């Protein structure tokens, strides 16, 4: 997503689109395999979550002309915020990404957006889930 100084943002990544053995099937490149691998690596970096600890549903694509085009993916887990924080605590990969974790119920999104400075593109993505 880019640098989000002085405001709340979300974890994110810029996928490496160089094709290698990851994401290749017998018939060629497979977006499902590639994306699954990429998300698993990203969740490991961001929260010390392993494949199987989370699942995804829909992806929303945004043609953001003020910042950059991006996608937002719903990622779910049965782990509590406390359990995620305990896994992330002290993990050097996670600490390179961020030092603070936020958690809220989806019903609180509107109140959250009115109360705190949020990266505009992230606010747009969160609003789509209300």
Short mmCIF file of the C-alpha atoms (twelve columns), coordinates in Angstrom:
data_MODEL
# 
_entry.id   MODEL 
# 
loop_
_atom_site.group_PDB 
_atom_site.id 
_atom_site.type_symbol 
_atom_site.label_atom_id 
_atom_site.label_alt_id 
_atom_site.label_comp_id 
_atom_site.label_asym_id 
_atom_site.label_seq_id 
_atom_site.Cartn_x 
_atom_site.Cartn_y 
_atom_site.Cartn_z 
_atom_site.pdbx_PDB_model_num 
ATOM 1   C CA . UNK A 1   0.000   0.000   0.000   1 
ATOM 2   C CA . UNK A 2   2.872   2.341   0.574   1 
ATOM 3   C CA . UNK A 3   4.119   4.307   3.518   1 
ATOM 4   C CA . UNK A 4   1.404   5.465   5.910   1 
ATOM 5   C CA . UNK A 5   3.091   7.901   8.272   1 
ATOM 6   C CA . UNK A 6   1.135   9.666   11.024  1 
ATOM 7   C CA . UNK A 7   -2.048  7.671   10.552  1 
ATOM 8   C CA . UNK A 8   -3.515  4.229   11.086  1 
ATOM 9   C CA . UNK A 9   -3.131  1.827   8.192   1 
ATOM 10  C CA . UNK A 10  -3.360  -1.923  7.680   1 
ATOM 11  C CA . UNK A 11  -0.841  -4.639  6.944   1 
ATOM 12  C CA . UNK A 12  -0.097  -4.969  3.295   1 
ATOM 13  C CA . UNK A 13  2.318   -6.084  0.676   1 
ATOM 14  C CA . UNK A 14  3.558   -5.544  -2.807  1 
ATOM 15  C CA . UNK A 15  3.625   -8.947  -4.487  1 
ATOM 16  C CA . UNK A 16  6.804   -9.910  -6.315  1 
ATOM 17  C CA . UNK A 17  5.503   -10.709 -9.774  1 
ATOM 18  C CA . UNK A 18  8.688   -12.411 -10.934 1 
ATOM 19  C CA . UNK A 19  7.616   -15.895 -11.954 1 
ATOM 20  C CA . UNK A 20  9.584   -18.714 -10.419 1 
ATOM 21  C CA . UNK A 21  8.712   -22.174 -9.163  1 
ATOM 22  C CA . UNK A 22  6.146   -20.728 -6.745  1 
ATOM 23  C CA . UNK A 23  2.799   -20.423 -8.467  1 
ATOM 24  C CA . UNK A 24  3.613   -22.725 -11.337 1 
ATOM 25  C CA . UNK A 25  1.398   -25.655 -12.212 1 
ATOM 26  C CA . UNK A 26  1.995   -28.347 -14.830 1 
ATOM 27  C CA . UNK A 27  0.205   -26.184 -17.371 1 
ATOM 28  C CA . UNK A 28  1.879   -22.891 -16.385 1 
ATOM 29  C CA . UNK A 29  1.304   -20.069 -13.930 1 
ATOM 30  C CA . UNK A 30  -1.549  -20.565 -11.444 1 
ATOM 31  C CA . UNK A 31  -2.806  -17.411 -9.737  1 
ATOM 32  C CA . UNK A 32  -4.491  -19.396 -6.946  1 
ATOM 33  C CA . UNK A 33  -1.290  -21.231 -6.025  1 
ATOM 34  C CA . UNK A 34  0.836   -18.097 -6.321  1 
ATOM 35  C CA . UNK A 35  -1.579  -15.931 -4.299  1 
ATOM 36  C CA . UNK A 36  -1.936  -18.583 -1.583  1 
ATOM 37  C CA . UNK A 37  1.838   -18.738 -1.182  1 
ATOM 38  C CA . UNK A 38  2.135   -14.943 -1.127  1 
ATOM 39  C CA . UNK A 39  -0.589  -14.531 1.523   1 
ATOM 40  C CA . UNK A 40  0.920   -17.259 3.696   1 
ATOM 41  C CA . UNK A 41  4.298   -15.490 3.643   1 
ATOM 42  C CA . UNK A 42  2.694   -12.111 4.338   1 
ATOM 43  C CA . UNK A 43  0.685   -13.357 7.336   1 
ATOM 44  C CA . UNK A 44  3.851   -14.971 8.711   1 
ATOM 45  C CA . UNK A 45  5.692   -11.641 8.415   1 
ATOM 46  C CA . UNK A 46  2.856   -9.503  9.778   1 
ATOM 47  C CA . UNK A 47  1.442   -11.649 12.598  1 
ATOM 48  C CA . UNK A 48  3.425   -14.907 12.845  1 
ATOM 49  C CA . UNK A 49  0.380   -16.784 11.532  1 
ATOM 50  C CA . UNK A 50  0.798   -20.038 9.634   1 
ATOM 51  C CA . UNK A 51  -1.237  -21.413 6.756   1 
ATOM 52  C CA . UNK A 52  -4.274  -23.015 8.376   1 
ATOM 53  C CA . UNK A 53  -4.456  -20.308 11.063  1 
ATOM 54  C CA . UNK A 54  -6.444  -18.094 8.684   1 
ATOM 55  C CA . UNK A 55  -8.586  -18.193 5.551   1 
ATOM 56  C CA . UNK A 56  -9.672  -15.627 3.002   1 
ATOM 57  C CA . UNK A 57  -12.897 -14.731 1.293   1 
ATOM 58  C CA . UNK A 58  -13.423 -11.943 -1.213  1 
ATOM 59  C CA . UNK A 59  -10.960 -9.435  -2.595  1 
ATOM 60  C CA . UNK A 60  -12.028 -5.899  -3.393  1 
ATOM 61  C CA . UNK A 61  -10.032 -4.001  -6.014  1 
ATOM 62  C CA . UNK A 62  -9.731  -0.212  -5.800  1 
ATOM 63  C CA . UNK A 63  -8.608  2.045   -8.624  1 
ATOM 64  C CA . UNK A 64  -7.406  4.733   -6.253  1 
ATOM 65  C CA . UNK A 65  -6.338  7.732   -8.335  1 
ATOM 66  C CA . UNK A 66  -5.082  9.758   -5.341  1 
ATOM 67  C CA . UNK A 67  -2.650  7.121   -4.071  1 
ATOM 68  C CA . UNK A 68  -2.174  3.836   -5.946  1 
ATOM 69  C CA . UNK A 69  -4.487  1.065   -7.143  1 
ATOM 70  C CA . UNK A 70  -4.773  -1.674  -4.528  1 
ATOM 71  C CA . UNK A 71  -6.751  -4.678  -3.389  1 
ATOM 72  C CA . UNK A 72  -8.235  -5.416  0.034   1 
ATOM 73  C CA . UNK A 73  -8.707  -9.020  1.121   1 
ATOM 74  C CA . UNK A 74  -10.926 -10.293 3.911   1 
ATOM 75  C CA . UNK A 75  -8.753  -12.518 6.102   1 
ATOM 76  C CA . UNK A 76  -10.377 -14.451 8.946   1 
ATOM 77  C CA . UNK A 77  -9.009  -16.437 11.872  1 
ATOM 78  C CA . UNK A 78  -10.427 -18.229 14.886  1 
ATOM 79  C CA . UNK A 79  -7.563  -16.844 16.970  1 
ATOM 80  C CA . UNK A 80  -8.356  -14.037 19.388  1 
ATOM 81  C CA . UNK A 81  -6.550  -10.698 19.207  1 
ATOM 82  C CA . UNK A 82  -4.758  -11.729 22.415  1 
ATOM 83  C CA . UNK A 83  -3.538  -14.984 20.846  1 
ATOM 84  C CA . UNK A 84  -2.309  -13.142 17.751  1 
ATOM 85  C CA . UNK A 85  -0.499  -10.581 19.904  1 
ATOM 86  C CA . UNK A 86  1.118   -13.363 21.955  1 
ATOM 87  C CA . UNK A 87  2.392   -15.047 18.788  1 
ATOM 88  C CA . UNK A 88  3.677   -11.771 17.397  1 
ATOM 89  C CA . UNK A 89  5.298   -10.596 20.636  1 
ATOM 90  C CA . UNK A 90  9.071   -10.510 20.282  1 
ATOM 91  C CA . UNK A 91  9.082   -12.036 16.784  1 
ATOM 92  C CA . UNK A 92  11.741  -10.172 14.781  1 
ATOM 93  C CA . UNK A 93  9.872   -10.614 11.460  1 
ATOM 94  C CA . UNK A 94  6.726   -9.051  12.924  1 
ATOM 95  C CA . UNK A 95  8.612   -6.231  14.649  1 
ATOM 96  C CA . UNK A 96  10.208  -5.253  11.317  1 
ATOM 97  C CA . UNK A 97  6.662   -4.694  9.997   1 
ATOM 98  C CA . UNK A 98  4.976   -2.968  12.966  1 
ATOM 99  C CA . UNK A 99  5.035   -2.623  16.741  1 
ATOM 100 C CA . UNK A 100 1.332   -2.007  17.416  1 
ATOM 101 C CA . UNK A 101 -1.693  -4.219  16.691  1 
ATOM 102 C CA . UNK A 102 -5.245  -2.851  16.600  1 
ATOM 103 C CA . UNK A 103 -8.403  -4.900  16.902  1 
ATOM 104 C CA . UNK A 104 -12.070 -3.973  16.613  1 
ATOM 105 C CA . UNK A 105 -15.403 -5.483  15.715  1 
ATOM 106 C CA . UNK A 106 -16.648 -4.701  12.218  1 
ATOM 107 C CA . UNK A 107 -19.670 -2.937  13.752  1 
ATOM 108 C CA . UNK A 108 -17.266 -0.292  15.088  1 
ATOM 109 C CA . UNK A 109 -15.806 0.709   11.701  1 
ATOM 110 C CA . UNK A 110 -17.896 3.881   11.239  1 
ATOM 111 C CA . UNK A 111 -17.120 5.130   14.744  1 
ATOM 112 C CA . UNK A 112 -13.441 4.254   14.290  1 
ATOM 113 C CA . UNK A 113 -13.221 6.196   11.004  1 
ATOM 114 C CA . UNK A 114 -14.809 9.274   12.589  1 
ATOM 115 C CA . UNK A 115 -12.541 9.210   15.635  1 
ATOM 116 C CA . UNK A 116 -9.029  8.405   14.333  1 
ATOM 117 C CA . UNK A 117 -6.753  9.536   11.486  1 
ATOM 118 C CA . UNK A 118 -6.773  6.697   8.954   1 
ATOM 119 C CA . UNK A 119 -4.918  6.467   5.656   1 
ATOM 120 C CA . UNK A 120 -7.557  7.656   3.119   1 
ATOM 121 C CA . UNK A 121 -7.269  4.577   0.911   1 
ATOM 122 C CA . UNK A 122 -7.690  2.326   3.949   1 
ATOM 123 C CA . UNK A 123 -10.717 4.338   5.083   1 
ATOM 124 C CA . UNK A 124 -12.234 3.771   1.632   1 
ATOM 125 C CA . UNK A 125 -11.638 0.030   1.915   1 
ATOM 126 C CA . UNK A 126 -13.050 -0.163  5.453   1 
ATOM 127 C CA . UNK A 127 -16.155 1.791   4.426   1 
ATOM 128 C CA . UNK A 128 -16.925 -0.878  1.834   1 
ATOM 129 C CA . UNK A 129 -17.331 -3.406  4.667   1 
ATOM 130 C CA . UNK A 130 -19.909 -1.378  6.590   1 
# 
